[in-house]
């Protein structure tokens, strides 16, 4: 009888291991009951014991609340609190916060490939008009692109306050890197005086999209042994030839690379084994 039960349990577990992980994690509405722990990599992991960013706080408001993606590691919540203060010093009322992670992280049903371990944060480039928007308004209000249509520079919506907020974000010791549109990186490079400390610019990395928000990525917290860090950032401020490539025809108008292929679905079996326990707690 015991052997039959073991066999049945294995048969029940197998479909879950093969099921798309985005469905398993997307179905979780609350975090797991355990100490906070990022597990795996930013694009292949989960988070145990995530903390909820309050819908509204002193200097921020969480947007798109219906997505239930305002969960993260405590370091991410603390960073938002710090940067909200810097935003107010720069002249903004605060920050509009986009997606962080799902309650237990993991792949999402829509949108991001990353944001899986509670250490990625999207912050809108549109300053808040108020910090007491209704839940309905937080669904309908959108950010604004600060990148020109030709993708070679920024628009009149870009201000010194944007520069100051990104400098404050990239100077924070918890930051691994920040992703922005290449035109934003160029604007930062050109505006920062050559005689100033430009080390923070290295953490600002150009990437496709990111014209209406910047994507903050925190480093793995101290003691988080199951968290997989990224490779170190290259030397230099990133304002030289590497940045120039982003404005080449190859980057701005890439040629099709043949028949498009649909990415394979990430399953629970593709994630660290510890993520299975996160789903069950």
Secondary structure, DSSP 4 states (H G I P E B T S, - for coil): -HHHHHHHHHHHHHHHHHSBHHHHHHT--S--SS--EEEEETTEEEEES-EEPPSEETTEEE--GGG--BEE-HHHHHHHHHHHHHHHHTT-S-EEE---B-TT-S--SSS-SS--SS-EEEEESSPPS-S---HHHHHH------B-TTSSSB-TT--HHHHHHHHHHHHSTTEEEEEE-HHHHHHHHHHS-TTS--GGGGGEEE-SS-SSEEEEEEPPPTT-TTB-PPPPPPSS-S-SHHHHHTTSHHHHTPPP-SS--PPPPPBGGGS-THHHHHHH-
